[in-house]
Amino acid sequence: MDPFTEKRVHSILNGYIHVKIPARMRTSVQLLYEMRDHELTLREKRLSWDGKSWEMTDIAKFKLEPEGWKVYAKNRQQGNWLGVNSIMPNMDFENQLEQVERDPAGIFWPA
């Protein structure tokens, strides 16, 4: 990933996380991301019910492929990542993040 794209993605995600998690909740819920090569994984970190440890949940994976950013969801039973066919690859990362945020099928943000 070129430096401009990487910096833009960092900026988009940092802004998204700031808006998504209200300040009053940031001591118990965090959104984190890990960027490696052409992949980015978005995770949620929550304080356990007893407040003694943190639990990490994978939310979505974004892969920069030749046709654009492809979105993947975690198969909770098998633990592998599956491409989300209802979200077409797009060169605009912000668009793909918005699709994950909307999540009409409840794939990424299970209740």
Biopython code that builds the backbone (N, CA, C, O; Angstrom):
import numpy as np
from Bio.PDB.StructureBuilder import StructureBuilder

atoms = [
    (1, "MET", "N", (0.859, -1.174, 0.000)),
    (1, "MET", "CA", (0.000, 0.000, 0.000)),
    (1, "MET", "C", (0.900, 1.231, 0.000)),
    (1, "MET", "O", (1.867, 1.309, 0.757)),
    (2, "ASP", "N", (0.571, 2.174, -0.848)),
    (2, "ASP", "CA", (1.411, 3.369, -0.930)),
    (2, "ASP", "C", (1.217, 4.244, 0.315)),
    (2, "ASP", "O", (0.172, 4.173, 0.960)),
    (3, "PRO", "N", (2.209, 5.063, 0.653)),
    (3, "PRO", "CA", (2.142, 5.883, 1.875)),
    (3, "PRO", "C", (0.935, 6.814, 1.929)),
    (3, "PRO", "O", (0.374, 7.024, 3.004)),
    (4, "PHE", "N", (0.524, 7.376, 0.792)),
    (4, "PHE", "CA", (-0.639, 8.269, 0.794)),
    (4, "PHE", "C", (-1.903, 7.516, 1.193)),
    (4, "PHE", "O", (-2.669, 7.990, 2.033)),
    (5, "THR", "N", (-2.124, 6.346, 0.596)),
    (5, "THR", "CA", (-3.308, 5.536, 0.920)),
    (5, "THR", "C", (-3.280, 5.107, 2.376)),
    (5, "THR", "O", (-4.299, 5.154, 3.065)),
    (6, "GLU", "N", (-2.113, 4.689, 2.841)),
    (6, "GLU", "CA", (-1.992, 4.259, 4.234)),
    (6, "GLU", "C", (-2.324, 5.402, 5.198)),
    (6, "GLU", "O", (-3.044, 5.201, 6.176)),
    (7, "LYS", "N", (-1.809, 6.576, 4.927)),
    (7, "LYS", "CA", (-2.088, 7.732, 5.791)),
    (7, "LYS", "C", (-3.566, 8.094, 5.748)),
    (7, "LYS", "O", (-4.148, 8.431, 6.779)),
    (8, "ARG", "N", (-4.179, 8.029, 4.575)),
    (8, "ARG", "CA", (-5.609, 8.331, 4.430)),
    (8, "ARG", "C", (-6.458, 7.333, 5.214)),
    (8, "ARG", "O", (-7.401, 7.724, 5.901)),
    (9, "VAL", "N", (-6.127, 6.053, 5.114)),
    (9, "VAL", "CA", (-6.875, 5.015, 5.836)),
    (9, "VAL", "C", (-6.749, 5.213, 7.339)),
    (9, "VAL", "O", (-7.741, 5.107, 8.061)),
    (10, "HIS", "N", (-5.539, 5.501, 7.822)),
    (10, "HIS", "CA", (-5.347, 5.785, 9.258)),
    (10, "HIS", "C", (-6.230, 6.957, 9.688)),
    (10, "HIS", "O", (-6.893, 6.888, 10.723)),
    (11, "SER", "N", (-6.240, 8.013, 8.911)),
    (11, "SER", "CA", (-7.025, 9.196, 9.236)),
    (11, "SER", "C", (-8.528, 8.873, 9.278)),
    (11, "SER", "O", (-9.229, 9.290, 10.200)),
    (12, "ILE", "N", (-9.009, 8.139, 8.291)),
    (12, "ILE", "CA", (-10.428, 7.759, 8.242)),
    (12, "ILE", "C", (-10.786, 6.919, 9.466)),
    (12, "ILE", "O", (-11.792, 7.180, 10.125)),
    (13, "LEU", "N", (-9.976, 5.922, 9.768)),
    (13, "LEU", "CA", (-10.278, 5.035, 10.896)),
    (13, "LEU", "C", (-10.192, 5.747, 12.236)),
    (13, "LEU", "O", (-11.038, 5.528, 13.103)),
    (14, "ASN", "N", (-9.197, 6.585, 12.420)),
    (14, "ASN", "CA", (-9.088, 7.314, 13.687)),
    (14, "ASN", "C", (-10.303, 8.216, 13.894)),
    (14, "ASN", "O", (-10.818, 8.308, 15.009)),
    (15, "GLY", "N", (-10.761, 8.873, 12.850)),
    (15, "GLY", "CA", (-11.968, 9.697, 12.951)),
    (15, "GLY", "C", (-13.203, 8.861, 13.230)),
    (15, "GLY", "O", (-14.039, 9.236, 14.052)),
    (16, "TYR", "N", (-13.322, 7.730, 12.549)),
    (16, "TYR", "CA", (-14.457, 6.822, 12.740)),
    (16, "TYR", "C", (-14.520, 6.315, 14.178)),
    (16, "TYR", "O", (-15.580, 6.325, 14.803)),
    (17, "ILE", "N", (-13.385, 5.875, 14.691)),
    (17, "ILE", "CA", (-13.334, 5.347, 16.056)),
    (17, "ILE", "C", (-13.693, 6.428, 17.062)),
    (17, "ILE", "O", (-14.409, 6.164, 18.027)),
    (18, "HIS", "N", (-13.208, 7.629, 16.848)),
    (18, "HIS", "CA", (-13.508, 8.744, 17.752)),
    (18, "HIS", "C", (-15.013, 9.011, 17.822)),
    (18, "HIS", "O", (-15.541, 9.303, 18.895)),
    (19, "VAL", "N", (-15.699, 8.915, 16.694)),
    (19, "VAL", "CA", (-17.142, 9.174, 16.644)),
    (19, "VAL", "C", (-17.934, 7.956, 17.128)),
    (19, "VAL", "O", (-18.943, 8.112, 17.815)),
    (20, "LYS", "N", (-17.492, 6.763, 16.781)),
    (20, "LYS", "CA", (-18.226, 5.529, 17.069)),
    (20, "LYS", "C", (-18.308, 5.242, 18.573)),
    (20, "LYS", "O", (-19.362, 4.837, 19.062)),
    (21, "ILE", "N", (-17.227, 5.442, 19.300)),
    (21, "ILE", "CA", (-17.192, 5.122, 20.727)),
    (21, "ILE", "C", (-17.247, 6.428, 21.527)),
    (21, "ILE", "O", (-16.287, 7.198, 21.526)),
    (22, "PRO", "N", (-18.370, 6.674, 22.208)),
    (22, "PRO", "CA", (-18.484, 7.896, 23.010)),
    (22, "PRO", "C", (-17.396, 7.946, 24.095)),
    (22, "PRO", "O", (-16.976, 6.910, 24.608)),
    (23, "ALA", "N", (-16.955, 9.138, 24.429)),
    (23, "ALA", "CA", (-15.876, 9.323, 25.401)),
    (23, "ALA", "C", (-16.170, 8.627, 26.728)),
    (23, "ALA", "O", (-15.264, 8.064, 27.344)),
    (24, "ARG", "N", (-17.414, 8.657, 27.171)),
    (24, "ARG", "CA", (-17.768, 8.059, 28.462)),
    (24, "ARG", "C", (-17.646, 6.534, 28.472)),
    (24, "ARG", "O", (-17.605, 5.921, 29.538)),
    (25, "MET", "N", (-17.587, 5.918, 27.275)),
    (25, "MET", "CA", (-17.510, 4.457, 27.187)),
    (25, "MET", "C", (-16.116, 3.934, 26.872)),
    (25, "MET", "O", (-15.899, 2.723, 26.852)),
    (26, "ARG", "N", (-15.182, 4.821, 26.628)),
    (26, "ARG", "CA", (-13.856, 4.400, 26.145)),
    (26, "ARG", "C", (-13.026, 3.642, 27.175)),
    (26, "ARG", "O", (-12.008, 3.046, 26.824)),
    (27, "THR", "N", (-13.438, 3.654, 28.426)),
    (27, "THR", "CA", (-12.720, 2.864, 29.427)),
    (27, "THR", "C", (-13.198, 1.416, 29.441)),
    (27, "THR", "O", (-12.566, 0.561, 30.061)),
    (28, "SER", "N", (-14.326, 1.130, 28.753)),
    (28, "SER", "CA", (-14.842, -0.240, 28.735)),
    (28, "SER", "C", (-14.982, -0.833, 27.329)),
    (28, "SER", "O", (-15.104, -2.049, 27.183)),
    (29, "VAL", "N", (-14.965, 0.023, 26.286)),
    (29, "VAL", "CA", (-15.079, -0.452, 24.908)),
    (29, "VAL", "C", (-14.076, 0.312, 24.054)),
    (29, "VAL", "O", (-13.961, 1.533, 24.154)),
    (30, "GLN", "N", (-13.361, -0.412, 23.223)),
    (30, "GLN", "CA", (-12.407, 0.215, 22.318)),
    (30, "GLN", "C", (-12.517, -0.425, 20.941)),
    (30, "GLN", "O", (-12.803, -1.617, 20.827)),
    (31, "LEU", "N", (-12.297, 0.347, 19.920)),
    (31, "LEU", "CA", (-12.147, -0.179, 18.570)),
    (31, "LEU", "C", (-10.679, -0.032, 18.209)),
    (31, "LEU", "O", (-10.081, 1.025, 18.413)),
    (32, "LEU", "N", (-10.112, -1.086, 17.678)),
    (32, "LEU", "CA", (-8.708, -1.104, 17.304)),
    (32, "LEU", "C", (-8.597, -1.606, 15.874)),
    (32, "LEU", "O", (-9.491, -2.292, 15.378)),
    (33, "TYR", "N", (-7.525, -1.270, 15.232)),
    (33, "TYR", "CA", (-7.290, -1.830, 13.914)),
    (33, "TYR", "C", (-5.821, -2.164, 13.765)),
    (33, "TYR", "O", (-4.947, -1.538, 14.364)),
    (34, "GLU", "N", (-5.583, -3.169, 12.947)),
    (34, "GLU", "CA", (-4.221, -3.596, 12.653)),
    (34, "GLU", "C", (-4.063, -3.615, 11.146)),
    (34, "GLU", "O", (-4.836, -4.254, 10.433)),
    (35, "MET", "N", (-3.055, -2.908, 10.673)),
    (35, "MET", "CA", (-2.797, -2.834, 9.244)),
    (35, "MET", "C", (-1.513, -3.595, 8.951)),
    (35, "MET", "O", (-0.473, -3.354, 9.564)),
    (36, "ARG", "N", (-1.608, -4.516, 8.003)),
    (36, "ARG", "CA", (-0.452, -5.319, 7.624)),
    (36, "ARG", "C", (-0.475, -5.513, 6.117)),
    (36, "ARG", "O", (-1.411, -6.103, 5.577)),
    (37, "ASP", "N", (0.541, -5.024, 5.447)),
    (37, "ASP", "CA", (0.640, -5.103, 3.991)),
    (37, "ASP", "C", (-0.611, -4.492, 3.346)),
    (37, "ASP", "O", (-0.831, -3.285, 3.450)),
    (38, "HIS", "N", (-1.417, -5.301, 2.693)),
    (38, "HIS", "CA", (-2.621, -4.830, 2.006)),
    (38, "HIS", "C", (-3.889, -5.260, 2.731)),
    (38, "HIS", "O", (-4.961, -5.326, 2.128)),
    (39, "GLU", "N", (-3.770, -5.552, 4.024)),
    (39, "GLU", "CA", (-4.916, -5.980, 4.830)),
    (39, "GLU", "C", (-5.073, -5.104, 6.053)),
    (39, "GLU", "O", (-4.101, -4.588, 6.606)),
    (40, "LEU", "N", (-6.318, -4.951, 6.461)),
    (40, "LEU", "CA", (-6.617, -4.203, 7.670)),
    (40, "LEU", "C", (-7.704, -4.967, 8.418)),
    (40, "LEU", "O", (-8.724, -5.328, 7.831)),
    (41, "THR", "N", (-7.494, -5.215, 9.705)),
    (41, "THR", "CA", (-8.477, -5.906, 10.529)),
    (41, "THR", "C", (-8.992, -4.941, 11.581)),
    (41, "THR", "O", (-8.219, -4.313, 12.306)),
    (42, "LEU", "N", (-10.320, -4.834, 11.652)),
    (42, "LEU", "CA", (-10.994, -3.989, 12.649)),
    (42, "LEU", "C", (-11.478, -4.898, 13.770)),
    (42, "LEU", "O", (-12.135, -5.909, 13.524)),
    (43, "ARG", "N", (-11.143, -4.526, 15.008)),
    (43, "ARG", "CA", (-11.507, -5.336, 16.178)),
    (43, "ARG", "C", (-12.155, -4.477, 17.255)),
    (43, "ARG", "O", (-11.918, -3.274, 17.363)),
    (44, "GLU", "N", (-12.978, -5.147, 18.040)),
    (44, "GLU", "CA", (-13.586, -4.495, 19.202)),
    (44, "GLU", "C", (-13.000, -5.137, 20.448)),
    (44, "GLU", "O", (-12.870, -6.358, 20.534)),
    (45, "LYS", "N", (-12.650, -4.301, 21.403)),
    (45, "LYS", "CA", (-12.090, -4.767, 22.668)),
    (45, "LYS", "C", (-13.024, -4.283, 23.771)),
    (45, "LYS", "O", (-13.258, -3.084, 23.919)),
    (46, "ARG", "N", (-13.559, -5.236, 24.546)),
    (46, "ARG", "CA", (-14.496, -4.898, 25.627)),
    (46, "ARG", "C", (-13.985, -5.428, 26.959)),
    (46, "ARG", "O", (-13.373, -6.493, 27.040)),
    (47, "LEU", "N", (-14.253, -4.661, 27.981)),
    (47, "LEU", "CA", (-13.933, -5.089, 29.338)),
    (47, "LEU", "C", (-14.870, -6.237, 29.694)),
    (47, "LEU", "O", (-16.070, -6.163, 29.433)),
    (48, "SER", "N", (-14.333, -7.286, 30.283)),
    (48, "SER", "CA", (-15.163, -8.433, 30.665)),
    (48, "SER", "C", (-16.189, -8.019, 31.722)),
    (48, "SER", "O", (-16.062, -6.972, 32.357)),
    (49, "TRP", "N", (-17.189, -8.850, 31.893)),
    (49, "TRP", "CA", (-18.277, -8.529, 32.824)),
    (49, "TRP", "C", (-17.767, -8.299, 34.240)),
    (49, "TRP", "O", (-18.358, -7.521, 34.988)),
    (50, "ASP", "N", (-16.668, -8.970, 34.624)),
    (50, "ASP", "CA", (-16.131, -8.792, 35.973)),
    (50, "ASP", "C", (-15.094, -7.662, 36.052)),
    (50, "ASP", "O", (-14.587, -7.347, 37.129)),
    (51, "GLY", "N", (-14.787, -7.056, 34.891)),
    (51, "GLY", "CA", (-13.863, -5.931, 34.854)),
    (51, "GLY", "C", (-12.410, -6.295, 35.059)),
    (51, "GLY", "O", (-11.584, -5.418, 35.309)),
    (52, "LYS", "N", (-12.078, -7.581, 34.959)),
    (52, "LYS", "CA", (-10.707, -8.016, 35.228)),
    (52, "LYS", "C", (-9.881, -8.293, 33.980)),
    (52, "LYS", "O", (-8.658, -8.402, 34.056)),
    (53, "SER", "N", (-10.532, -8.404, 32.850)),
    (53, "SER", "CA", (-9.795, -8.707, 31.621)),
    (53, "SER", "C", (-10.518, -8.090, 30.425)),
    (53, "SER", "O", (-11.633, -7.580, 30.541)),
    (54, "TRP", "N", (-9.852, -8.152, 29.284)),
    (54, "TRP", "CA", (-10.410, -7.631, 28.046)),
    (54, "TRP", "C", (-10.728, -8.779, 27.108)),
    (54, "TRP", "O", (-9.991, -9.764, 27.042)),
    (55, "GLU", "N", (-11.829, -8.647, 26.385)),
    (55, "GLU", "CA", (-12.219, -9.640, 25.386)),
    (55, "GLU", "C", (-12.160, -8.984, 24.011)),
    (55, "GLU", "O", (-12.684, -7.888, 23.811)),
    (56, "MET", "N", (-11.517, -9.666, 23.068)),
    (56, "MET", "CA", (-11.319, -9.127, 21.731)),
    (56, "MET", "C", (-12.239, -9.858, 20.754)),
    (56, "MET", "O", (-12.346, -11.084, 20.788)),
    (57, "THR", "N", (-12.899, -9.095, 19.884)),
    (57, "THR", "CA", (-13.761, -9.659, 18.853)),
    (57, "THR", "C", (-13.369, -9.055, 17.515)),
    (57, "THR", "O", (-13.270, -7.836, 17.376)),
    (58, "ASP", "N", (-13.149, -9.916, 16.535)),
    (58, "ASP", "CA", (-12.889, -9.443, 15.180)),
    (58, "ASP", "C", (-14.196, -8.952, 14.576)),
    (58, "ASP", "O", (-15.210, -9.647, 14.639)),
    (59, "ILE", "N", (-14.180, -7.760, 13.991)),
    (59, "ILE", "CA", (-15.377, -7.177, 13.385)),
    (59, "ILE", "C", (-15.369, -7.368, 11.876)),
    (59, "ILE", "O", (-16.306, -7.938, 11.316)),
    (60, "ALA", "N", (-14.324, -6.899, 11.219)),
    (60, "ALA", "CA", (-14.255, -6.972, 9.756)),
    (60, "ALA", "C", (-12.807, -6.960, 9.313)),
    (60, "ALA", "O", (-11.917, -6.487, 10.020)),
    (61, "LYS", "N", (-12.600, -7.496, 8.119)),
    (61, "LYS", "CA", (-11.284, -7.438, 7.492)),
    (61, "LYS", "C", (-11.471, -6.774, 6.131)),
    (61, "LYS", "O", (-12.429, -7.055, 5.411)),
    (62, "PHE", "N", (-10.542, -5.894, 5.797)),
    (62, "PHE", "CA", (-10.533, -5.204, 4.515)),
    (62, "PHE", "C", (-9.229, -5.575, 3.813)),
    (62, "PHE", "O", (-8.148, -5.441, 4.386)),
    (63, "LYS", "N", (-9.336, -6.040, 2.581)),
    (63, "LYS", "CA", (-8.135, -6.367, 1.802)),
    (63, "LYS", "C", (-8.123, -5.513, 0.548)),
    (63, "LYS", "O", (-9.102, -5.457, -0.196)),
    (64, "LEU", "N", (-6.993, -4.847, 0.326)),
    (64, "LEU", "CA", (-6.839, -4.056, -0.886)),
    (64, "LEU", "C", (-6.404, -4.990, -1.999)),
    (64, "LEU", "O", (-5.258, -5.436, -2.035)),
    (65, "GLU", "N", (-7.324, -5.282, -2.904)),
    (65, "GLU", "CA", (-7.091, -6.172, -4.031)),
    (65, "GLU", "C", (-7.084, -5.330, -5.301)),
    (65, "GLU", "O", (-7.453, -4.157, -5.244)),
    (66, "PRO", "N", (-6.682, -5.876, -6.439)),
    (66, "PRO", "CA", (-6.607, -5.083, -7.670)),
    (66, "PRO", "C", (-7.906, -4.361, -8.026)),
    (66, "PRO", "O", (-7.865, -3.263, -8.581)),
    (67, "GLU", "N", (-9.053, -4.956, -7.716)),
    (67, "GLU", "CA", (-10.335, -4.329, -8.044)),
    (67, "GLU", "C", (-10.838, -3.375, -6.957)),
    (67, "GLU", "O", (-11.868, -2.726, -7.138)),
    (68, "GLY", "N", (-10.128, -3.283, -5.837)),
    (68, "GLY", "CA", (-10.509, -2.369, -4.764)),
    (68, "GLY", "C", (-10.496, -3.070, -3.416)),
    (68, "GLY", "O", (-10.047, -4.209, -3.289)),
    (69, "TRP", "N", (-11.002, -2.356, -2.407)),
    (69, "TRP", "CA", (-11.075, -2.906, -1.056)),
    (69, "TRP", "C", (-12.188, -3.943, -0.997)),
    (69, "TRP", "O", (-13.350, -3.626, -1.250)),
    (70, "LYS", "N", (-11.839, -5.169, -0.667)),
    (70, "LYS", "CA", (-12.805, -6.260, -0.493)),
    (70, "LYS", "C", (-13.046, -6.409, 0.999)),
    (70, "LYS", "O", (-12.112, -6.335, 1.798)),
    (71, "VAL", "N", (-14.317, -6.622, 1.376)),
    (71, "VAL", "CA", (-14.693, -6.732, 2.783)),
    (71, "VAL", "C", (-14.936, -8.197, 3.134)),
    (71, "VAL", "O", (-15.569, -8.936, 2.379)),
    (72, "TYR", "N", (-14.418, -8.600, 4.295)),
    (72, "TYR", "CA", (-14.563, -9.959, 4.802)),
    (72, "TYR", "C", (-15.186, -9.918, 6.194)),
    (72, "TYR", "O", (-14.968, -8.978, 6.958)),
    (73, "ALA", "N", (-15.963, -10.952, 6.511)),
    (73, "ALA", "CA", (-16.564, -11.098, 7.831)),
    (73, "ALA", "C", (-16.051, -12.392, 8.449)),
    (73, "ALA", "O", (-15.731, -13.347, 7.741)),
    (74, "LYS", "N", (-15.977, -12.412, 9.754)),
    (74, "LYS", "CA", (-15.480, -13.588, 10.467)),
    (74, "LYS", "C", (-16.611, -14.601, 10.624)),
    (74, "LYS", "O", (-17.702, -14.262, 11.081)),
    (75, "ASN", "N", (-16.344, -15.828, 10.247)),
    (75, "ASN", "CA", (-17.274, -16.920, 10.497)),
    (75, "ASN", "C", (-17.085, -17.295, 11.965)),
    (75, "ASN", "O", (-16.066, -17.884, 12.328)),
    (76, "ARG", "N", (-18.047, -16.963, 12.800)),
    (76, "ARG", "CA", (-17.898, -17.120, 14.253)),
    (76, "ARG", "C", (-17.762, -18.593, 14.670)),
    (76, "ARG", "O", (-17.105, -18.890, 15.668)),
    (77, "GLN", "N", (-18.375, -19.513, 13.920)),
    (77, "GLN", "CA", (-18.298, -20.931, 14.268)),
    (77, "GLN", "C", (-16.953, -21.546, 13.866)),
    (77, "GLN", "O", (-16.349, -22.289, 14.640)),
    (78, "GLN", "N", (-16.496, -21.234, 12.664)),
    (78, "GLN", "CA", (-15.279, -21.866, 12.161)),
    (78, "GLN", "C", (-14.024, -21.025, 12.344)),
    (78, "GLN", "O", (-12.909, -21.538, 12.248)),
    (79, "GLY", "N", (-14.202, -19.739, 12.607)),
    (79, "GLY", "CA", (-13.058, -18.872, 12.865)),
    (79, "GLY", "C", (-12.324, -18.366, 11.640)),
    (79, "GLY", "O", (-11.285, -17.719, 11.770)),
    (80, "ASN", "N", (-12.847, -18.651, 10.438)),
    (80, "ASN", "CA", (-12.175, -18.170, 9.231)),
    (80, "ASN", "C", (-12.890, -16.942, 8.678)),
    (80, "ASN", "O", (-14.024, -16.651, 9.061)),
    (81, "TRP", "N", (-12.229, -16.231, 7.785)),
    (81, "TRP", "CA", (-12.778, -15.035, 7.160)),
    (81, "TRP", "C", (-13.439, -15.398, 5.847)),
    (81, "TRP", "O", (-12.885, -16.156, 5.051)),
    (82, "LEU", "N", (-14.628, -14.856, 5.624)),
    (82, "LEU", "CA", (-15.366, -15.095, 4.384)),
    (82, "LEU", "C", (-15.641, -13.768, 3.692)),
    (82, "LEU", "O", (-15.996, -12.787, 4.346)),
    (83, "GLY", "N", (-15.481, -13.731, 2.380)),
    (83, "GLY", "CA", (-15.797, -12.530, 1.620)),
    (83, "GLY", "C", (-17.286, -12.229, 1.703)),
    (83, "GLY", "O", (-18.115, -13.136, 1.632)),
    (84, "VAL", "N", (-17.617, -10.961, 1.852)),
    (84, "VAL", "CA", (-19.020, -10.538, 1.916)),
    (84, "VAL", "C", (-19.450, -10.174, 0.497)),
    (84, "VAL", "O", (-19.078, -9.123, -0.025)),
    (85, "ASN", "N", (-20.232, -11.047, -0.114)),
    (85, "ASN", "CA", (-20.622, -10.870, -1.510)),
    (85, "ASN", "C", (-21.570, -9.704, -1.735)),
    (85, "ASN", "O", (-21.659, -9.182, -2.847)),
    (86, "SER", "N", (-22.288, -9.285, -0.680)),
    (86, "SER", "CA", (-23.224, -8.175, -0.828)),
    (86, "SER", "C", (-22.525, -6.810, -0.847)),
    (86, "SER", "O", (-23.158, -5.794, -1.133)),
    (87, "ILE", "N", (-21.239, -6.787, -0.546)),
    (87, "ILE", "CA", (-20.447, -5.550, -0.604)),
    (87, "ILE", "C", (-19.405, -5.725, -1.702)),
    (87, "ILE", "O", (-18.420, -6.444, -1.534)),
    (88, "MET", "N", (-19.634, -5.068, -2.805)),
    (88, "MET", "CA", (-18.722, -5.175, -3.945)),
    (88, "MET", "C", (-17.409, -4.440, -3.639)),
    (88, "MET", "O", (-17.421, -3.422, -2.947)),
    (89, "PRO", "N", (-16.282, -4.944, -4.147)),
    (89, "PRO", "CA", (-15.011, -4.241, -3.953)),
    (89, "PRO", "C", (-15.107, -2.802, -4.465)),
    (89, "PRO", "O", (-15.789, -2.523, -5.451)),
    (90, "ASN", "N", (-14.414, -1.901, -3.780)),
    (90, "ASN", "CA", (-14.468, -0.484, -4.117)),
    (90, "ASN", "C", (-13.104, 0.114, -3.775)),
    (90, "ASN", "O", (-12.521, -0.220, -2.744)),
    (91, "MET", "N", (-12.603, 0.983, -4.623)),
    (91, "MET", "CA", (-11.316, 1.629, -4.375)),
    (91, "MET", "C", (-11.375, 2.629, -3.220)),
    (91, "MET", "O", (-10.339, 3.012, -2.676)),
    (92, "ASP", "N", (-12.576, 3.048, -2.848)),
    (92, "ASP", "CA", (-12.753, 4.029, -1.771)),
    (92, "ASP", "C", (-12.925, 3.305, -0.434)),
    (92, "ASP", "O", (-13.988, 2.749, -0.157)),
    (93, "PHE", "N", (-11.874, 3.316, 0.393)),
    (93, "PHE", "CA", (-11.930, 2.640, 1.688)),
    (93, "PHE", "C", (-13.062, 3.169, 2.556)),
    (93, "PHE", "O", (-13.738, 2.402, 3.242)),
    (94, "GLU", "N", (-13.266, 4.472, 2.525)),
    (94, "GLU", "CA", (-14.304, 5.084, 3.360)),
    (94, "GLU", "C", (-15.679, 4.515, 3.019)),
    (94, "GLU", "O", (-16.497, 4.303, 3.915)),
    (95, "ASN", "N", (-15.941, 4.267, 1.752)),
    (95, "ASN", "CA", (-17.201, 3.663, 1.335)),
    (95, "ASN", "C", (-17.356, 2.265, 1.941)),
    (95, "ASN", "O", (-18.436, 1.899, 2.403)),
    (96, "GLN", "N", (-16.288, 1.502, 1.935)),
    (96, "GLN", "CA", (-16.351, 0.143, 2.462)),
    (96, "GLN", "C", (-16.576, 0.150, 3.980)),
    (96, "GLN", "O", (-17.331, -0.672, 4.498)),
    (97, "LEU", "N", (-15.933, 1.060, 4.679)),
    (97, "LEU", "CA", (-16.137, 1.187, 6.118)),
    (97, "LEU", "C", (-17.583, 1.576, 6.419)),
    (97, "LEU", "O", (-18.174, 1.091, 7.383)),
    (98, "GLU", "N", (-18.141, 2.445, 5.596)),
    (98, "GLU", "CA", (-19.537, 2.856, 5.756)),
    (98, "GLU", "C", (-20.479, 1.663, 5.573)),
    (98, "GLU", "O", (-21.481, 1.553, 6.280)),
    (99, "GLN", "N", (-20.170, 0.780, 4.640)),
    (99, "GLN", "CA", (-20.994, -0.419, 4.430)),
    (99, "GLN", "C", (-20.964, -1.316, 5.669)),
    (99, "GLN", "O", (-21.989, -1.872, 6.062)),
    (100, "VAL", "N", (-19.802, -1.451, 6.273)),
    (100, "VAL", "CA", (-19.668, -2.249, 7.500)),
    (100, "VAL", "C", (-20.454, -1.586, 8.629)),
    (100, "VAL", "O", (-21.121, -2.274, 9.402)),
    (101, "GLU", "N", (-20.384, -0.285, 8.730)),
    (101, "GLU", "CA", (-21.104, 0.444, 9.778)),
    (101, "GLU", "C", (-22.617, 0.278, 9.626)),
    (101, "GLU", "O", (-23.316, 0.062, 10.615)),
    (102, "ARG", "N", (-23.118, 0.377, 8.413)),
    (102, "ARG", "CA", (-24.568, 0.224, 8.173)),
    (102, "ARG", "C", (-25.048, -1.165, 8.563)),
    (102, "ARG", "O", (-26.034, -1.303, 9.286)),
    (103, "ASP", "N", (-24.368, -2.175, 8.098)),
    (103, "ASP", "CA", (-24.585, -3.577, 8.442)),
    (103, "ASP", "C", (-26.057, -4.002, 8.527)),
    (103, "ASP", "O", (-26.492, -4.469, 9.579)),
    (104, "PRO", "N", (-26.832, -3.853, 7.445)),
    (104, "PRO", "CA", (-28.258, -4.201, 7.507)),
    (104, "PRO", "C", (-28.521, -5.675, 7.790)),
    (104, "PRO", "O", (-29.582, -6.012, 8.318)),
    (105, "ALA", "N", (-27.591, -6.557, 7.457)),
    (105, "ALA", "CA", (-27.791, -7.999, 7.664)),
    (105, "ALA", "C", (-27.293, -8.469, 9.039)),
    (105, "ALA", "O", (-27.450, -9.642, 9.379)),
    (106, "GLY", "N", (-26.701, -7.581, 9.822)),
    (106, "GLY", "CA", (-26.216, -7.975, 11.150)),
    (106, "GLY", "C", (-25.003, -8.902, 11.099)),
    (106, "GLY", "O", (-24.812, -9.742, 11.979)),
    (107, "ILE", "N", (-24.197, -8.740, 10.072)),
    (107, "ILE", "CA", (-23.018, -9.594, 9.906)),
    (107, "ILE", "C", (-21.871, -9.161, 10.823)),
    (107, "ILE", "O", (-21.190, -9.997, 11.417)),
    (108, "PHE", "N", (-21.670, -7.860, 10.927)),
    (108, "PHE", "CA", (-20.493, -7.333, 11.616)),
    (108, "PHE", "C", (-20.758, -6.946, 13.073)),
    (108, "PHE", "O", (-19.888, -7.115, 13.927)),
    (109, "TRP", "N", (-21.931, -6.438, 13.352)),
    (109, "TRP", "CA", (-22.249, -5.951, 14.697)),
    (109, "TRP", "C", (-23.396, -6.777, 15.280)),
    (109, "TRP", "O", (-24.510, -6.273, 15.424)),
    (110, "PRO", "N", (-23.130, -8.041, 15.616)),
    (110, "PRO", "CA", (-24.217, -8.887, 16.134)),
    (110, "PRO", "C", (-24.759, -8.336, 17.452)),
    (110, "PRO", "O", (-24.027, -7.791, 18.277)),
    (111, "ALA", "N", (-26.047, -8.497, 17.610)),
    (111, "ALA", "CA", (-26.713, -7.987, 18.829)),
    (111, "ALA", "C", (-26.508, -8.928, 19.989)),
    (111, "ALA", "O", (-26.992, -8.666, 21.090)),
]
sb = StructureBuilder()
sb.init_structure("model")
sb.init_model(0)
sb.init_chain("A")
sb.init_seg("    ")
for serial, (resi, resn, name, xyz) in enumerate(atoms, 1):
    if name == "N":
        sb.init_residue(resn, " ", resi, " ")
    sb.init_atom(name, np.array(xyz, "f"), 0.0, 1.0, " ", f" {name:<3s}", serial, name[0])
structure = sb.get_structure()
